[in-house]
Amino acid sequence: MAMTRGRIIAAIAVAAGTALILLFGLRVEPVFAFSWAVIAGMVVVSAQLVIPEDARVDAPDIPIRREQRGTDVSRMAWSLNPRTGEAGELATRRVRSVLRRRLLRRGLDIDEPVHRAQIDALIGEGLWDRLSGPGTKIQDIERALTVIDSLAANKEKQ
């Protein structure tokens, strides 16, 4: 907060009054009187400062879940099973979400039946159905990630 002229004048007035009272009223040494006057002026300046409210006061309380360990990437990596070749729901859901957003940027909604033929031509026949159904394979995830990258590259070229 900026110091206004009134605040500065108030601090000087308090400092001068303190110096005069100490010098002529209590008859202390001038060095001590001026030192106490400076301190009194600083107290007045400090008292006029407004401390901003803590920004965290109205922040939502987000409970910390202690049972989760690792990052989202590590949890998604663990949801891929190389032995069976299947992708877990966590990775599949994330890839499906990103693919949906990329398709929406092109004006294609996966929930609209009229767009299904265009979507299948763009991402590959039946890929969305394999991502939405049980038993999604790691190859489906890889194919979807390739499509996501190509949709982003095509968006940048336009």
C-alpha positions as CSV (number, residue, x, y, z in Angstrom):
1,M,0.0,0.0,0.0
2,A,1.4,3.4,-0.9
3,M,2.2,5.9,1.7
4,T,-0.1,8.9,1.4
5,R,0.8,12.5,2.3
6,G,-1.6,12.4,5.3
7,R,0.1,9.3,6.8
8,I,3.5,10.8,6.4
9,I,2.4,14.0,8.0
10,A,0.8,12.1,10.9
11,A,4.0,10.1,11.5
12,I,6.1,13.3,11.4
13,A,3.7,15.1,13.8
14,V,3.9,12.2,16.3
15,A,7.7,12.1,16.0
16,A,8.0,15.9,16.5
17,G,5.6,15.8,19.4
18,T,7.5,13.0,21.1
19,A,10.8,14.8,20.6
20,L,9.4,18.0,22.1
21,I,7.8,16.3,25.1
22,L,11.0,14.4,25.8
23,L,13.3,17.4,25.3
24,F,11.4,20.1,27.1
25,G,9.0,18.2,29.3
26,L,11.2,15.4,30.7
27,R,14.5,17.1,29.9
28,V,16.3,14.0,28.5
29,E,19.4,14.1,26.3
30,P,18.7,15.3,22.7
31,V,20.1,12.0,21.2
32,F,17.7,9.9,23.3
33,A,14.8,12.3,22.5
34,F,15.3,12.1,18.8
35,S,15.8,8.3,18.9
36,W,12.5,7.8,20.7
37,A,10.9,10.3,18.3
38,V,12.0,8.2,15.3
39,I,10.7,5.0,17.0
40,A,7.4,6.7,17.7
41,G,7.1,7.8,14.1
42,M,7.9,4.3,12.9
43,V,5.2,2.9,15.2
44,V,2.7,5.3,13.7
45,V,3.7,4.3,10.1
46,S,3.5,0.6,11.0
47,A,0.1,0.9,12.7
48,Q,-1.3,2.5,9.5
49,L,-0.3,-0.4,7.3
50,V,-3.0,-2.8,6.3
51,I,-2.0,-6.5,6.2
52,P,-3.7,-8.3,3.3
53,E,-6.0,-11.1,4.2
54,D,-4.5,-14.6,3.8
55,A,-5.5,-15.9,0.4
56,R,-6.0,-19.4,1.8
57,V,-8.9,-18.3,4.0
58,D,-11.6,-19.0,1.5
59,A,-9.8,-21.8,-0.4
60,P,-11.7,-25.0,-0.7
61,D,-10.6,-27.7,1.7
62,I,-9.2,-30.6,-0.4
63,P,-8.6,-33.7,1.7
64,I,-5.3,-35.3,1.2
65,R,-5.7,-39.0,0.4
66,R,-2.7,-40.8,2.0
67,E,-3.4,-44.2,0.4
68,Q,-2.3,-43.0,-3.0
69,R,1.4,-43.1,-3.8
70,G,3.2,-42.1,-6.9
71,T,2.2,-39.9,-9.7
72,D,-0.7,-40.3,-12.2
73,V,1.8,-41.5,-14.8
74,S,3.2,-44.2,-12.5
75,R,-0.3,-45.4,-11.6
76,M,-1.3,-45.5,-15.3
77,A,1.9,-47.4,-16.1
78,W,1.0,-50.0,-13.5
79,S,-2.5,-50.3,-15.0
80,L,-0.9,-51.7,-18.2
81,N,-0.3,-55.4,-18.0
82,P,2.4,-56.6,-20.4
83,R,1.8,-60.3,-19.6
84,T,-1.8,-60.3,-20.7
85,G,-1.5,-57.3,-23.1
86,E,-4.5,-55.6,-21.5
87,A,-4.8,-52.0,-20.4
88,G,-6.4,-51.1,-17.1
89,E,-9.3,-48.8,-16.7
90,L,-7.2,-45.9,-15.4
91,A,-5.1,-45.6,-18.6
92,T,-8.1,-46.3,-20.8
93,R,-10.2,-43.7,-19.2
94,R,-7.5,-41.0,-19.5
95,V,-6.8,-41.8,-23.2
96,R,-10.5,-41.9,-24.0
97,S,-10.9,-38.4,-22.3
98,V,-8.0,-36.9,-24.3
99,L,-9.2,-38.4,-27.6
100,R,-12.8,-37.1,-27.0
101,R,-11.4,-33.6,-26.4
102,R,-9.3,-33.7,-29.6
103,L,-12.3,-34.9,-31.6
104,L,-14.5,-32.2,-30.2
105,R,-11.9,-29.6,-31.3
106,R,-12.6,-30.9,-34.8
107,G,-16.4,-30.6,-34.3
108,L,-16.9,-34.4,-33.9
109,D,-18.9,-35.6,-31.0
110,I,-18.5,-39.3,-30.2
111,D,-22.0,-39.4,-28.8
112,E,-23.6,-38.2,-32.0
113,P,-24.5,-41.2,-34.3
114,V,-24.1,-39.0,-37.4
115,H,-20.4,-38.4,-36.6
116,R,-19.5,-42.1,-36.0
117,A,-18.6,-42.8,-39.7
118,Q,-16.3,-39.7,-39.8
119,I,-14.7,-40.6,-36.4
120,D,-14.1,-44.2,-37.5
121,A,-12.5,-43.0,-40.7
122,L,-10.3,-40.6,-38.7
123,I,-9.2,-42.8,-35.8
124,G,-9.6,-46.3,-37.2
125,E,-12.5,-48.7,-37.5
126,G,-13.8,-49.8,-34.1
127,L,-11.0,-48.1,-32.0
128,W,-13.5,-46.1,-29.9
129,D,-15.5,-49.2,-29.3
130,R,-12.4,-51.1,-28.1
131,L,-11.5,-48.2,-25.9
132,S,-15.0,-48.1,-24.4
133,G,-15.5,-51.8,-23.9
134,P,-13.8,-54.3,-21.5
135,G,-10.5,-55.9,-22.4
136,T,-8.8,-52.9,-24.0
137,K,-5.5,-54.0,-25.3
138,I,-2.2,-52.1,-25.0
139,Q,-2.1,-51.9,-28.8
140,D,-5.4,-50.0,-28.7
141,I,-3.9,-47.5,-26.3
142,E,-0.8,-47.1,-28.5
143,R,-3.0,-46.6,-31.6
144,A,-5.2,-44.0,-29.7
145,L,-2.1,-42.1,-28.6
146,T,-0.8,-42.0,-32.2
147,V,-4.2,-40.7,-33.3
148,I,-4.1,-38.1,-30.5
149,D,-0.7,-36.9,-31.6
150,S,-1.8,-36.7,-35.2
151,L,-4.9,-34.7,-34.3
152,A,-2.8,-32.3,-32.4
153,A,-0.3,-31.9,-35.3
154,N,-3.1,-31.4,-37.8
155,K,-4.6,-28.7,-35.5
156,E,-1.3,-26.8,-35.5
157,K,-1.0,-26.9,-39.3
158,Q,-4.5,-25.4,-39.8
